[in-house]
Amino acid sequence: MYIVKQIMHFFVENVIN
């Protein structure tokens, strides 16, 4: 899914920050 990938990336960036 496209949206799922976007959300996963956003979540990863949030966790890293």
C-alpha positions in Angstrom: 0.0 0.0 0.0 1.2 3.5 -0.7 -0.4 5.3 2.3 0.9 2.6 4.7 4.5 3.2 3.4 4.1 6.9 4.0 2.8 6.4 7.5 5.6 3.9 8.3 8.2 6.4 7.2 6.6 9.2 9.2 6.5 7.0 12.3 10.1 6.0 11.9 11.1 9.7 11.5 9.1 10.5 14.6 10.7 7.8 16.6 14.2 8.8 15.5 13.6 12.4 16.4 
